[in-house]
Amino acid sequence: MSLRKQTPSDFLKQIIGRPVVVKLNSGVDYRGVLACLDGYMNIAVEQTEEYVNGQLKNKYGDAFLRGNNGIFKR
């Protein structure tokens, strides 16, 4: 039996349509539903909420987050 290593992109493609939390390098969290991603790990999130220091600051319908600005938490 062979185990195939999964890339981060493969993982993210599997969770499209599910709730995610993206933490930016600045410390701001974006919570919403993962809509899609591209080869550069840029992502689109729907029903997005922005949290600063744990407090809700804004709500967005859709948000586009650059892949080099954050990390995923699930």
N, CA, C, O and CB atoms as a CASP TS submission, in Angstrom:
PFRMAT TS
TARGET T0000
AUTHOR 0000-0000-0000
METHOD Language model
MODEL 1
PARENT N/A
ATOM      1  N   MET     1       0.848  -1.173   0.000  1.00  0.00           N
ATOM      2  CA  MET     1       0.000   0.000   0.000  1.00  0.00           C
ATOM      3  C   MET     1       0.894   1.237   0.000  1.00  0.00           C
ATOM      4  O   MET     1       1.802   1.346   0.825  1.00  0.00           O
ATOM      5  CB  MET     1      -0.965  -0.003   1.223  1.00  0.00           C
ATOM      6  N   SER     2       0.646   2.163  -0.913  1.00  0.00           N
ATOM      7  CA  SER     2       1.457   3.376  -0.966  1.00  0.00           C
ATOM      8  C   SER     2       0.638   4.561  -0.462  1.00  0.00           C
ATOM      9  O   SER     2      -0.552   4.693  -0.748  1.00  0.00           O
ATOM     10  CB  SER     2       1.967   3.636  -2.408  1.00  0.00           C
ATOM     11  N   LEU     3       1.309   5.405   0.286  1.00  0.00           N
ATOM     12  CA  LEU     3       0.667   6.619   0.794  1.00  0.00           C
ATOM     13  C   LEU     3       1.132   7.786  -0.053  1.00  0.00           C
ATOM     14  O   LEU     3       2.332   7.982  -0.247  1.00  0.00           O
ATOM     15  CB  LEU     3       0.994   6.856   2.305  1.00  0.00           C
ATOM     16  N   ARG     4       0.198   8.548  -0.549  1.00  0.00           N
ATOM     17  CA  ARG     4       0.513   9.710  -1.371  1.00  0.00           C
ATOM     18  C   ARG     4       0.518  10.935  -0.482  1.00  0.00           C
ATOM     19  O   ARG     4      -0.432  11.181   0.262  1.00  0.00           O
ATOM     20  CB  ARG     4      -0.501   9.873  -2.541  1.00  0.00           C
ATOM     21  N   LYS     5       1.599  11.705  -0.563  1.00  0.00           N
ATOM     22  CA  LYS     5       1.660  12.926   0.225  1.00  0.00           C
ATOM     23  C   LYS     5       0.698  13.941  -0.378  1.00  0.00           C
ATOM     24  O   LYS     5       0.583  14.064  -1.598  1.00  0.00           O
ATOM     25  CB  LYS     5       3.109  13.492   0.278  1.00  0.00           C
ATOM     26  N   GLN     6       0.026  14.647   0.482  1.00  0.00           N
ATOM     27  CA  GLN     6      -0.963  15.622   0.061  1.00  0.00           C
ATOM     28  C   GLN     6      -0.362  17.020   0.168  1.00  0.00           C
ATOM     29  O   GLN     6       0.209  17.379   1.198  1.00  0.00           O
ATOM     30  CB  GLN     6      -2.253  15.506   0.913  1.00  0.00           C
ATOM     31  N   THR     7      -0.491  17.805  -0.896  1.00  0.00           N
ATOM     32  CA  THR     7      -0.009  19.183  -0.868  1.00  0.00           C
ATOM     33  C   THR     7      -1.049  20.065  -0.182  1.00  0.00           C
ATOM     34  O   THR     7      -2.215  19.680  -0.084  1.00  0.00           O
ATOM     35  CB  THR     7       0.292  19.698  -2.306  1.00  0.00           C
ATOM     36  N   PRO     8      -0.643  21.239   0.290  1.00  0.00           N
ATOM     37  CA  PRO     8      -1.629  22.163   0.868  1.00  0.00           C
ATOM     38  C   PRO     8      -2.754  22.495  -0.119  1.00  0.00           C
ATOM     39  O   PRO     8      -3.915  22.606   0.273  1.00  0.00           O
ATOM     40  CB  PRO     8      -0.937  23.454   1.315  1.00  0.00           C
ATOM     41  N   SER     9      -2.406  22.650  -1.384  1.00  0.00           N
ATOM     42  CA  SER     9      -3.420  22.945  -2.396  1.00  0.00           C
ATOM     43  C   SER     9      -4.422  21.800  -2.519  1.00  0.00           C
ATOM     44  O   SER     9      -5.624  22.041  -2.634  1.00  0.00           O
ATOM     45  CB  SER     9      -2.758  23.213  -3.753  1.00  0.00           C
ATOM     46  N   ASP    10      -3.938  20.553  -2.497  1.00  0.00           N
ATOM     47  CA  ASP    10      -4.831  19.389  -2.551  1.00  0.00           C
ATOM     48  C   ASP    10      -5.795  19.403  -1.372  1.00  0.00           C
ATOM     49  O   ASP    10      -6.992  19.164  -1.529  1.00  0.00           O
ATOM     50  CB  ASP    10      -4.017  18.077  -2.559  1.00  0.00           C
ATOM     51  N   PHE    11      -5.255  19.684  -0.193  1.00  0.00           N
ATOM     52  CA  PHE    11      -6.092  19.737   1.005  1.00  0.00           C
ATOM     53  C   PHE    11      -7.179  20.801   0.858  1.00  0.00           C
ATOM     54  O   PHE    11      -8.352  20.539   1.124  1.00  0.00           O
ATOM     55  CB  PHE    11      -5.232  20.023   2.250  1.00  0.00           C
ATOM     56  N   LEU    12      -6.783  21.993   0.437  1.00  0.00           N
ATOM     57  CA  LEU    12      -7.751  23.093   0.325  1.00  0.00           C
ATOM     58  C   LEU    12      -8.838  22.785  -0.698  1.00  0.00           C
ATOM     59  O   LEU    12      -9.998  23.144  -0.498  1.00  0.00           O
ATOM     60  CB  LEU    12      -7.037  24.390  -0.056  1.00  0.00           C
ATOM     61  N   LYS    13      -8.474  22.130  -1.777  1.00  0.00           N
ATOM     62  CA  LYS    13      -9.487  21.760  -2.783  1.00  0.00           C
ATOM     63  C   LYS    13     -10.532  20.817  -2.186  1.00  0.00           C
ATOM     64  O   LYS    13     -11.692  20.828  -2.598  1.00  0.00           O
ATOM     65  CB  LYS    13      -8.816  21.095  -4.009  1.00  0.00           C
ATOM     66  N   GLN    14     -10.118  20.007  -1.221  1.00  0.00           N
ATOM     67  CA  GLN    14     -11.043  19.068  -0.585  1.00  0.00           C
ATOM     68  C   GLN    14     -12.022  19.757   0.353  1.00  0.00           C
ATOM     69  O   GLN    14     -13.095  19.220   0.629  1.00  0.00           O
ATOM     70  CB  GLN    14     -10.271  18.020   0.176  1.00  0.00           C
ATOM     71  N   ILE    15     -11.667  20.940   0.848  1.00  0.00           N
ATOM     72  CA  ILE    15     -12.550  21.608   1.818  1.00  0.00           C
ATOM     73  C   ILE    15     -13.297  22.803   1.222  1.00  0.00           C
ATOM     74  O   ILE    15     -13.872  23.602   1.961  1.00  0.00           O
ATOM     75  CB  ILE    15     -11.741  22.070   3.016  1.00  0.00           C
ATOM     76  N   ILE    16     -13.292  22.930  -0.093  1.00  0.00           N
ATOM     77  CA  ILE    16     -14.090  23.988  -0.725  1.00  0.00           C
ATOM     78  C   ILE    16     -15.548  23.793  -0.322  1.00  0.00           C
ATOM     79  O   ILE    16     -16.081  22.684  -0.367  1.00  0.00           O
ATOM     80  CB  ILE    16     -13.932  23.969  -2.290  1.00  0.00           C
ATOM     81  N   GLY    17     -16.184  24.908   0.076  1.00  0.00           N
ATOM     82  CA  GLY    17     -17.572  24.853   0.521  1.00  0.00           C
ATOM     83  C   GLY    17     -17.717  24.669   2.027  1.00  0.00           C
ATOM     84  O   GLY    17     -18.834  24.642   2.544  1.00  0.00           O
ATOM     85  N   ARG    18     -16.602  24.544   2.729  1.00  0.00           N
ATOM     86  CA  ARG    18     -16.643  24.352   4.177  1.00  0.00           C
ATOM     87  C   ARG    18     -16.138  25.605   4.892  1.00  0.00           C
ATOM     88  O   ARG    18     -15.391  26.393   4.312  1.00  0.00           O
ATOM     89  CB  ARG    18     -15.803  23.123   4.586  1.00  0.00           C
ATOM     90  N   PRO    19     -16.542  25.789   6.142  1.00  0.00           N
ATOM     91  CA  PRO    19     -16.080  26.959   6.912  1.00  0.00           C
ATOM     92  C   PRO    19     -14.571  26.904   7.166  1.00  0.00           C
ATOM     93  O   PRO    19     -14.014  25.844   7.451  1.00  0.00           O
ATOM     94  CB  PRO    19     -16.831  27.044   8.256  1.00  0.00           C
ATOM     95  N   VAL    20     -13.925  28.065   7.057  1.00  0.00           N
ATOM     96  CA  VAL    20     -12.491  28.163   7.314  1.00  0.00           C
ATOM     97  C   VAL    20     -12.203  29.439   8.108  1.00  0.00           C
ATOM     98  O   VAL    20     -13.013  30.366   8.152  1.00  0.00           O
ATOM     99  CB  VAL    20     -11.686  28.149   5.981  1.00  0.00           C
ATOM    100  N   VAL    21     -11.038  29.455   8.725  1.00  0.00           N
ATOM    101  CA  VAL    21     -10.505  30.656   9.360  1.00  0.00           C
ATOM    102  C   VAL    21      -9.144  30.901   8.725  1.00  0.00           C
ATOM    103  O   VAL    21      -8.291  30.014   8.712  1.00  0.00           O
ATOM    104  CB  VAL    21     -10.403  30.506  10.940  1.00  0.00           C
ATOM    105  N   VAL    22      -8.943  32.105   8.199  1.00  0.00           N
ATOM    106  CA  VAL    22      -7.665  32.483   7.615  1.00  0.00           C
ATOM    107  C   VAL    22      -7.071  33.576   8.496  1.00  0.00           C
ATOM    108  O   VAL    22      -7.678  34.630   8.687  1.00  0.00           O
ATOM    109  CB  VAL    22      -7.826  32.965   6.125  1.00  0.00           C
ATOM    110  N   LYS    23      -5.896  33.319   9.022  1.00  0.00           N
ATOM    111  CA  LYS    23      -5.221  34.300   9.874  1.00  0.00           C
ATOM    112  C   LYS    23      -4.138  34.973   9.037  1.00  0.00           C
ATOM    113  O   LYS    23      -3.229  34.312   8.535  1.00  0.00           O
ATOM    114  CB  LYS    23      -4.611  33.628  11.166  1.00  0.00           C
ATOM    115  N   LEU    24      -4.245  36.292   8.892  1.00  0.00           N
ATOM    116  CA  LEU    24      -3.250  37.031   8.135  1.00  0.00           C
ATOM    117  C   LEU    24      -2.002  37.262   8.980  1.00  0.00           C
ATOM    118  O   LEU    24      -2.038  37.173  10.207  1.00  0.00           O
ATOM    119  CB  LEU    24      -3.825  38.366   7.651  1.00  0.00           C
ATOM    120  N   ASN    25      -0.904  37.559   8.301  1.00  0.00           N
ATOM    121  CA  ASN    25       0.343  37.848   8.994  1.00  0.00           C
ATOM    122  C   ASN    25       0.180  39.022   9.953  1.00  0.00           C
ATOM    123  O   ASN    25       0.916  39.122  10.934  1.00  0.00           O
ATOM    124  CB  ASN    25       1.452  38.140   7.990  1.00  0.00           C
ATOM    125  N   SER    26      -0.767  39.903   9.684  1.00  0.00           N
ATOM    126  CA  SER    26      -1.020  41.065  10.537  1.00  0.00           C
ATOM    127  C   SER    26      -1.752  40.692  11.823  1.00  0.00           C
ATOM    128  O   SER    26      -1.847  41.507  12.741  1.00  0.00           O
ATOM    129  CB  SER    26      -1.824  42.101   9.775  1.00  0.00           C
ATOM    130  N   GLY    27      -2.273  39.461  11.896  1.00  0.00           N
ATOM    131  CA  GLY    27      -3.001  39.014  13.072  1.00  0.00           C
ATOM    132  C   GLY    27      -4.511  39.066  12.920  1.00  0.00           C
ATOM    133  O   GLY    27      -5.236  38.580  13.788  1.00  0.00           O
ATOM    134  N   VAL    28      -4.997  39.650  11.828  1.00  0.00           N
ATOM    135  CA  VAL    28      -6.436  39.727  11.569  1.00  0.00           C
ATOM    136  C   VAL    28      -6.926  38.364  11.095  1.00  0.00           C
ATOM    137  O   VAL    28      -6.273  37.716  10.277  1.00  0.00           O
ATOM    138  CB  VAL    28      -6.761  40.831  10.513  1.00  0.00           C
ATOM    139  N   ASP    29      -8.079  37.929  11.610  1.00  0.00           N
ATOM    140  CA  ASP    29      -8.700  36.671  11.194  1.00  0.00           C
ATOM    141  C   ASP    29      -9.863  36.956  10.265  1.00  0.00           C
ATOM    142  O   ASP    29     -10.629  37.894  10.486  1.00  0.00           O
ATOM    143  CB  ASP    29      -9.174  35.857  12.415  1.00  0.00           C
ATOM    144  N   TYR    30      -9.995  36.145   9.223  1.00  0.00           N
ATOM    145  CA  TYR    30     -11.162  36.174   8.347  1.00  0.00           C
ATOM    146  C   TYR    30     -11.826  34.812   8.432  1.00  0.00           C
ATOM    147  O   TYR    30     -11.186  33.784   8.214  1.00  0.00           O
ATOM    148  CB  TYR    30     -10.772  36.530   6.866  1.00  0.00           C
ATOM    149  N   ARG    31     -13.099  34.812   8.747  1.00  0.00           N
ATOM    150  CA  ARG    31     -13.867  33.571   8.878  1.00  0.00           C
ATOM    151  C   ARG    31     -14.969  33.572   7.849  1.00  0.00           C
ATOM    152  O   ARG    31     -15.668  34.568   7.667  1.00  0.00           O
ATOM    153  CB  ARG    31     -14.452  33.410  10.306  1.00  0.00           C
ATOM    154  N   GLY    32     -15.121  32.439   7.171  1.00  0.00           N
ATOM    155  CA  GLY    32     -16.157  32.333   6.164  1.00  0.00           C
ATOM    156  C   GLY    32     -16.130  30.968   5.509  1.00  0.00           C
ATOM    157  O   GLY    32     -15.559  30.018   6.044  1.00  0.00           O
ATOM    158  N   VAL    33     -16.751  30.882   4.348  1.00  0.00           N
ATOM    159  CA  VAL    33     -16.842  29.628   3.600  1.00  0.00           C
ATOM    160  C   VAL    33     -15.873  29.700   2.429  1.00  0.00           C
ATOM    161  O   VAL    33     -15.935  30.627   1.622  1.00  0.00           O
ATOM    162  CB  VAL    33     -18.305  29.360   3.105  1.00  0.00           C
ATOM    163  N   LEU    34     -14.979  28.723   2.337  1.00  0.00           N
ATOM    164  CA  LEU    34     -14.001  28.688   1.253  1.00  0.00           C
ATOM    165  C   LEU    34     -14.716  28.483  -0.078  1.00  0.00           C
ATOM    166  O   LEU    34     -15.397  27.477  -0.279  1.00  0.00           O
ATOM    167  CB  LEU    34     -12.956  27.569   1.488  1.00  0.00           C
ATOM    168  N   ALA    35     -14.554  29.447  -0.987  1.00  0.00           N
ATOM    169  CA  ALA    35     -15.241  29.377  -2.284  1.00  0.00           C
ATOM    170  C   ALA    35     -14.343  28.780  -3.364  1.00  0.00           C
ATOM    171  O   ALA    35     -14.774  27.900  -4.108  1.00  0.00           O
ATOM    172  CB  ALA    35     -15.710  30.770  -2.712  1.00  0.00           C
ATOM    173  N   CYS    36     -13.089  29.254  -3.458  1.00  0.00           N
ATOM    174  CA  CYS    36     -12.178  28.723  -4.466  1.00  0.00           C
ATOM    175  C   CYS    36     -10.760  29.197  -4.171  1.00  0.00           C
ATOM    176  O   CYS    36     -10.536  30.056  -3.318  1.00  0.00           O
ATOM    177  CB  CYS    36     -12.614  29.156  -5.888  1.00  0.00           C
ATOM    178  N   LEU    37      -9.808  28.615  -4.897  1.00  0.00           N
ATOM    179  CA  LEU    37      -8.422  29.019  -4.776  1.00  0.00           C
ATOM    180  C   LEU    37      -7.724  28.815  -6.103  1.00  0.00           C
ATOM    181  O   LEU    37      -8.209  28.088  -6.970  1.00  0.00           O
ATOM    182  CB  LEU    37      -7.714  28.239  -3.660  1.00  0.00           C
ATOM    183  N   ASP    38      -6.558  29.475  -6.255  1.00  0.00           N
ATOM    184  CA  ASP    38      -5.799  29.310  -7.485  1.00  0.00           C
ATOM    185  C   ASP    38      -4.429  28.711  -7.184  1.00  0.00           C
ATOM    186  O   ASP    38      -4.146  28.349  -6.042  1.00  0.00           O
ATOM    187  CB  ASP    38      -5.651  30.656  -8.214  1.00  0.00           C
ATOM    188  N   GLY    39      -3.586  28.606  -8.194  1.00  0.00           N
ATOM    189  CA  GLY    39      -2.274  27.995  -8.054  1.00  0.00           C
ATOM    190  C   GLY    39      -1.318  28.775  -7.170  1.00  0.00           C
ATOM    191  O   GLY    39      -0.298  28.236  -6.739  1.00  0.00           O
ATOM    192  N   TYR    40      -1.623  30.012  -6.896  1.00  0.00           N
ATOM    193  CA  TYR    40      -0.786  30.838  -6.024  1.00  0.00           C
ATOM    194  C   TYR    40      -1.304  30.840  -4.590  1.00  0.00           C
ATOM    195  O   TYR    40      -0.811  31.596  -3.752  1.00  0.00           O
ATOM    196  CB  TYR    40      -0.719  32.269  -6.556  1.00  0.00           C
ATOM    197  N   MET    41      -2.287  30.006  -4.307  1.00  0.00           N
ATOM    198  CA  MET    41      -2.921  29.902  -2.997  1.00  0.00           C
ATOM    199  C   MET    41      -3.704  31.164  -2.621  1.00  0.00           C
ATOM    200  O   MET    41      -3.983  31.398  -1.445  1.00  0.00           O
ATOM    201  CB  MET    41      -1.871  29.619  -1.943  1.00  0.00           C
ATOM    202  N   ASN    42      -4.057  31.977  -3.625  1.00  0.00           N
ATOM    203  CA  ASN    42      -5.012  33.059  -3.399  1.00  0.00           C
ATOM    204  C   ASN    42      -6.362  32.398  -3.218  1.00  0.00           C
ATOM    205  O   ASN    42      -6.677  31.423  -3.899  1.00  0.00           O
ATOM    206  CB  ASN    42      -5.026  34.107  -4.587  1.00  0.00           C
ATOM    207  N   ILE    43      -7.161  32.923  -2.303  1.00  0.00           N
ATOM    208  CA  ILE    43      -8.434  32.271  -2.030  1.00  0.00           C
ATOM    209  C   ILE    43      -9.579  33.273  -2.051  1.00  0.00           C
ATOM    210  O   ILE    43      -9.398  34.463  -1.797  1.00  0.00           O
ATOM    211  CB  ILE    43      -8.387  31.557  -0.685  1.00  0.00           C
ATOM    212  N   ALA    44     -10.738  32.765  -2.357  1.00  0.00           N
ATOM    213  CA  ALA    44     -11.975  33.547  -2.254  1.00  0.00           C
ATOM    214  C   ALA    44     -12.801  32.919  -1.138  1.00  0.00           C
ATOM    215  O   ALA    44     -12.964  31.701  -1.066  1.00  0.00           O
ATOM    216  CB  ALA    44     -12.777  33.576  -3.629  1.00  0.00           C
ATOM    217  N   VAL    45     -13.318  33.788  -0.271  1.00  0.00           N
ATOM    218  CA  VAL    45     -14.116  33.350   0.872  1.00  0.00           C
ATOM    219  C   VAL    45     -15.464  34.053   0.807  1.00  0.00           C
ATOM    220  O   VAL    45     -15.526  35.259   0.567  1.00  0.00           O
ATOM    221  CB  VAL    45     -13.388  33.650   2.228  1.00  0.00           C
ATOM    222  N   GLU    46     -16.536  33.311   1.017  1.00  0.00           N
ATOM    223  CA  GLU    46     -17.897  33.859   1.023  1.00  0.00           C
ATOM    224  C   GLU    46     -18.379  34.008   2.462  1.00  0.00           C
ATOM    225  O   GLU    46     -17.856  33.361   3.370  1.00  0.00           O
ATOM    226  CB  GLU    46     -18.868  32.951   0.213  1.00  0.00           C
ATOM    227  N   GLN    47     -19.384  34.870   2.665  1.00  0.00           N
ATOM    228  CA  GLN    47     -19.962  35.100   4.006  1.00  0.00           C
ATOM    229  C   GLN    47     -18.857  35.433   5.008  1.00  0.00           C
ATOM    230  O   GLN    47     -18.806  34.878   6.106  1.00  0.00           O
ATOM    231  CB  GLN    47     -20.760  33.849   4.487  1.00  0.00           C
ATOM    232  N   THR    48     -17.982  36.342   4.612  1.00  0.00           N
ATOM    233  CA  THR    48     -16.759  36.619   5.355  1.00  0.00           C
ATOM    234  C   THR    48     -16.985  37.581   6.516  1.00  0.00           C
ATOM    235  O   THR    48     -17.681  38.588   6.389  1.00  0.00           O
ATOM    236  CB  THR    48     -15.714  37.181   4.427  1.00  0.00           C
ATOM    237  N   GLU    49     -16.382  37.246   7.641  1.00  0.00           N
ATOM    238  CA  GLU    49     -16.376  38.118   8.816  1.00  0.00           C
ATOM    239  C   GLU    49     -14.921  38.405   9.173  1.00  0.00           C
ATOM    240  O   GLU    49     -14.073  37.512   9.155  1.00  0.00           O
ATOM    241  CB  GLU    49     -17.145  37.464  10.030  1.00  0.00           C
ATOM    242  N   GLU    50     -14.651  39.662   9.494  1.00  0.00           N
ATOM    243  CA  GLU    50     -13.296  40.088   9.853  1.00  0.00           C
ATOM    244  C   GLU    50     -13.206  40.283  11.361  1.00  0.00           C
ATOM    245  O   GLU    50     -14.010  41.011  11.944  1.00  0.00           O
ATOM    246  CB  GLU    50     -12.909  41.395   9.109  1.00  0.00           C
ATOM    247  N   TYR    51     -12.234  39.639  11.990  1.00  0.00           N
ATOM    248  CA  TYR    51     -12.029  39.742  13.433  1.00  0.00           C
ATOM    249  C   TYR    51     -10.660  40.347  13.716  1.00  0.00           C
ATOM    250  O   TYR    51      -9.647  39.897  13.181  1.00  0.00           O
ATOM    251  CB  TYR    51     -12.160  38.357  14.108  1.00  0.00           C
ATOM    252  N   VAL    52     -10.642  41.365  14.558  1.00  0.00           N
ATOM    253  CA  VAL    52      -9.407  41.992  14.999  1.00  0.00           C
ATOM    254  C   VAL    52      -9.345  41.849  16.517  1.00  0.00           C
ATOM    255  O   VAL    52     -10.262  42.263  17.226  1.00  0.00           O
ATOM    256  CB  VAL    52      -9.331  43.501  14.555  1.00  0.00           C
ATOM    257  N   ASN    53      -8.273  41.267  17.002  1.00  0.00           N
ATOM    258  CA  ASN    53      -8.123  41.008  18.441  1.00  0.00           C
ATOM    259  C   ASN    53      -9.327  40.249  19.002  1.00  0.00           C
ATOM    260  O   ASN    53      -9.770  40.507  20.121  1.00  0.00           O
ATOM    261  CB  ASN    53      -7.939  42.328  19.203  1.00  0.00           C
ATOM    262  N   GLY    54      -9.848  39.310  18.208  1.00  0.00           N
ATOM    263  CA  GLY    54     -10.960  38.485  18.644  1.00  0.00           C
ATOM    264  C   GLY    54     -12.329  39.127  18.566  1.00  0.00           C
ATOM    265  O   GLY    54     -13.326  38.488  18.901  1.00  0.00           O
ATOM    266  N   GLN    55     -12.403  40.393  18.124  1.00  0.00           N
ATOM    267  CA  GLN    55     -13.686  41.088  18.047  1.00  0.00           C
ATOM    268  C   GLN    55     -14.103  41.270  16.590  1.00  0.00           C
ATOM    269  O   GLN    55     -13.294  41.628  15.735  1.00  0.00           O
ATOM    270  CB  GLN    55     -13.608  42.455  18.757  1.00  0.00           C
ATOM    271  N   LEU    56     -15.385  41.014  16.329  1.00  0.00           N
ATOM    272  CA  LEU    56     -15.932  41.193  14.993  1.00  0.00           C
ATOM    273  C   LEU    56     -15.879  42.667  14.610  1.00  0.00           C
ATOM    274  O   LEU    56     -16.403  43.518  15.329  1.00  0.00           O
ATOM    275  CB  LEU    56     -17.379  40.661  14.915  1.00  0.00           C
ATOM    276  N   LYS    57     -15.240  42.969  13.466  1.00  0.00           N
ATOM    277  CA  LYS    57     -15.111  44.357  13.010  1.00  0.00           C
ATOM    278  C   LYS    57     -15.951  44.645  11.769  1.00  0.00           C
ATOM    279  O   LYS    57     -16.550  45.714  11.660  1.00  0.00           O
ATOM    280  CB  LYS    57     -13.657  44.674  12.722  1.00  0.00           C
ATOM    281  N   ASN    58     -15.996  43.695  10.831  1.00  0.00           N
ATOM    282  CA  ASN    58     -16.736  43.901   9.581  1.00  0.00           C
ATOM    283  C   ASN    58     -17.301  42.588   9.073  1.00  0.00           C
ATOM    284  O   ASN    58     -16.830  41.505   9.419  1.00  0.00           O
ATOM    285  CB  ASN    58     -15.832  44.536   8.511  1.00  0.00           C
ATOM    286  N   LYS    59     -18.332  42.718   8.235  1.00  0.00           N
ATOM    287  CA  LYS    59     -18.879  41.567   7.523  1.00  0.00           C
ATOM    288  C   LYS    59     -18.851  41.904   6.036  1.00  0.00           C
ATOM    289  O   LYS    59     -19.224  43.004   5.625  1.00  0.00           O
ATOM    290  CB  LYS    59     -20.343  41.216   8.012  1.00  0.00           C
ATOM    291  N   TYR    60     -18.404  40.942   5.242  1.00  0.00           N
ATOM    292  CA  TYR    60     -18.315  41.109   3.792  1.00  0.00           C
ATOM    293  C   TYR    60     -19.066  39.950   3.131  1.00  0.00           C
ATOM    294  O   TYR    60     -19.112  38.842   3.665  1.00  0.00           O
ATOM    295  CB  TYR    60     -16.815  41.160   3.312  1.00  0.00           C
ATOM    296  N   GLY    61     -19.640  40.216   1.989  1.00  0.00           N
ATOM    297  CA  GLY    61     -20.252  39.122   1.242  1.00  0.00           C
ATOM    298  C   GLY    61     -19.179  38.164   0.753  1.00  0.00           C
ATOM    299  O   GLY    61     -19.201  36.972   1.060  1.00  0.00           O
ATOM    300  N   ASP    62     -18.238  38.705  -0.013  1.00  0.00           N
ATOM    301  CA  ASP    62     -17.139  37.925  -0.565  1.00  0.00           C
ATOM    302  C   ASP    62     -15.832  38.646  -0.268  1.00  0.00           C
ATOM    303  O   ASP    62     -15.795  39.875  -0.199  1.00  0.00           O
ATOM    304  CB  ASP    62     -17.318  37.702  -2.094  1.00  0.00           C
ATOM    305  N   ALA    63     -14.765  37.881  -0.093  1.00  0.00           N
ATOM    306  CA  ALA    63     -13.449  38.465   0.127  1.00  0.00           C
ATOM    307  C   ALA    63     -12.421  37.660  -0.659  1.00  0.00           C
ATOM    308  O   ALA    63     -12.533  36.441  -0.795  1.00  0.00           O
ATOM    309  CB  ALA    63     -13.093  38.499   1.645  1.00  0.00           C
ATOM    310  N   PHE    64     -11.421  38.364  -1.169  1.00  0.00           N
ATOM    311  CA  PHE    64     -10.309  37.741  -1.878  1.00  0.00           C
ATOM    312  C   PHE    64      -9.056  37.970  -1.051  1.00  0.00           C
ATOM    313  O   PHE    64      -8.695  39.112  -0.766  1.00  0.00           O
ATOM    314  CB  PHE    64     -10.148  38.318  -3.330  1.00  0.00           C
ATOM    315  N   LEU    65      -8.393  36.887  -0.664  1.00  0.00           N
ATOM    316  CA  LEU    65      -7.210  36.978   0.188  1.00  0.00           C
ATOM    317  C   LEU    65      -5.997  36.433  -0.558  1.00  0.00           C
ATOM    318  O   LEU    65      -6.029  35.324  -1.092  1.00  0.00           O
ATOM    319  CB  LEU    65      -7.424  36.209   1.516  1.00  0.00           C
ATOM    320  N   ARG    66      -4.939  37.220  -0.588  1.00  0.00           N
ATOM    321  CA  ARG    66      -3.712  36.795  -1.275  1.00  0.00           C
ATOM    322  C   ARG    66      -3.029  35.703  -0.493  1.00  0.00           C
ATOM    323  O   ARG    66      -2.935  35.748   0.733  1.00  0.00           O
ATOM    324  CB  ARG    66      -2.753  37.976  -1.475  1.00  0.00           C
ATOM    325  N   GLY    67      -2.555  34.725  -1.225  1.00  0.00           N
ATOM    326  CA  GLY    67      -1.965  33.539  -0.605  1.00  0.00           C
ATOM    327  C   GLY    67      -0.733  33.792   0.224  1.00  0.00           C
ATOM    328  O   GLY    67      -0.461  33.043   1.163  1.00  0.00           O
ATOM    329  N   ASN    68       0.028  34.837  -0.096  1.00  0.00           N
ATOM    330  CA  ASN    68       1.265  35.068   0.652  1.00  0.00           C
ATOM    331  C   ASN    68       1.030  35.873   1.921  1.00  0.00           C
ATOM    332  O   ASN    68       1.988  36.205   2.620  1.00  0.00           O
ATOM    333  CB  ASN    68       2.274  35.781  -0.221  1.00  0.00           C
ATOM    334  N   ASN    69      -0.219  36.195   2.237  1.00  0.00           N
ATOM    335  CA  ASN    69      -0.521  37.014   3.405  1.00  0.00           C
ATOM    336  C   ASN    69      -1.048  36.245   4.604  1.00  0.00           C
ATOM    337  O   ASN    69      -1.247  36.837   5.664  1.00  0.00           O
ATOM    338  CB  ASN    69      -1.504  38.042   3.033  1.00  0.00           C
ATOM    339  N   GLY    70      -1.278  34.956   4.470  1.00  0.00           N
ATOM    340  CA  GLY    70      -1.923  34.301   5.597  1.00  0.00           C
ATOM    341  C   GLY    70      -1.673  32.821   5.704  1.00  0.00           C
ATOM    342  O   GLY    70      -1.020  32.201   4.864  1.00  0.00           O
ATOM    343  N   ILE    71      -2.222  32.275   6.780  1.00  0.00           N
ATOM    344  CA  ILE    71      -2.181  30.843   7.024  1.00  0.00           C
ATOM    345  C   ILE    71      -3.613  30.375   7.306  1.00  0.00           C
ATOM    346  O   ILE    71      -4.454  31.148   7.764  1.00  0.00           O
ATOM    347  CB  ILE    71      -1.215  30.493   8.215  1.00  0.00           C
ATOM    348  N   PHE    72      -3.868  29.112   7.026  1.00  0.00           N
ATOM    349  CA  PHE    72      -5.196  28.568   7.265  1.00  0.00           C
ATOM    350  C   PHE    72      -5.258  27.922   8.626  1.00  0.00           C
ATOM    351  O   PHE    72      -4.312  27.284   9.088  1.00  0.00           O
ATOM    352  CB  PHE    72      -5.576  27.563   6.184  1.00  0.00           C
ATOM    353  N   LYS    73      -6.407  28.108   9.255  1.00  0.00           N
ATOM    354  CA  LYS    73      -6.752  27.328  10.438  1.00  0.00           C
ATOM    355  C   LYS    73      -8.116  26.747  10.119  1.00  0.00           C
ATOM    356  O   LYS    73      -8.915  27.390   9.438  1.00  0.00           O
ATOM    357  CB  LYS    73      -6.757  28.203  11.785  1.00  0.00           C
ATOM    358  N   ARG    74      -8.387  25.588  10.580  1.00  0.00           N
ATOM    359  CA  ARG    74      -9.686  24.998  10.252  1.00  0.00           C
ATOM    360  C   ARG    74     -10.490  24.739  11.470  1.00  0.00           C
ATOM    361  O   ARG    74     -11.613  24.244  11.375  1.00  0.00           O
ATOM    362  CB  ARG    74      -9.521  23.726   9.487  1.00  0.00           C
TER
END
